């Protein structure tokens, strides 16, 4: 019972804040332009500041873990390659193949990853290292997959890949992490005024991000493409964490590292999948369906995985 309560306390408050965002949208307290502005504000300001603060205040030389970053990268790469090859052989609808593959591997690592670890441990913990190992790969792989598949695919798009690389280099979250590493490695200290200002901005990150996710939730789209949506959801929320978490445990990862890996492997599909798919000429219906389904069902699957890990003493 103690482990179950711990798991529920870790997951339920996060999804309740998302429900509040959804209710606010239904009550017309917030609208679509506000949601877009809020998501942009979180992505460009609050989340980068939060990550910067947590890394800058830590001891870089004790926090950095090359083995962990490599595991995140190689685990993500393996998921992408296996899903792409398997789907290419078995999935008959070639026009939606790229959407299926991207939605099956790409997690909401930054927003929900930070939220979960903060809710359990009070800081973003190992989320920045997990983000470094996965987010750049997420974007590059998505460009390649969506370029080679889809109704209007003409093969590899050098222009799209170049744009993706530039977007990674200018990604506010990546920049916040790197800047925090520099400050931590150089042991730079700031005046109290600066520190308190940064803290005041960073505390906004998690609640505003979750409200934005909940307010943008579109339940009706989950009714489209039920069969591929169910398969992609199963891969995203159950199969990947079930396969890779035992390996992570065997390699000695525990506590915050393991929670960050759980998020990397089993968090809901990120909304940016839909945006990228639409911008690269794909229909987007399957992607939006998987986003909705994984967001809704992850409240159950993440709770179960946390309960199991907690019961076995790994977190």
Beta strands, then each sheet from edge to edge (+ up, - down):
end
